[in-house]
Amino acid sequence: MRWLLWTMYAVFAVLALGVAIVWWRYEEEARGPALAEGMWWTRDCCNVDSPYAERLRQTFLGRPEAFLRQELEHQDFDFMADRKATARWSDLACAYFANVGWETDSYDRVTAVKGDVGSACL
């Protein structure tokens, strides 16, 4: 009878290890854009002083629009009309997004940039 108990423990341990490995590998693959790395994931729309909005301003303000588009494309953002882009990714429990919107002058330099980040979890 004791061998049955040890067998159940061993099976449970192997299953737990398997789940942990799958979870870890999925987490490793579910990385979002570098621009959004380290951001707090409650919805942060409308806060112009958010760390994400500040990061966008420091990265893109005054730079050519071509640089902004190249950087966002490199980080897997999808472009929409009217100078907007969004990135979406997920892990096993949550779905995340990062948005960017910008304006340019007649020389195609970024004159304003804003964005928000957020998540929805089970």
Order of alpha helices (4+ residues) and beta strands (2+ residues): alpha-alpha-alpha-beta-beta-beta-beta
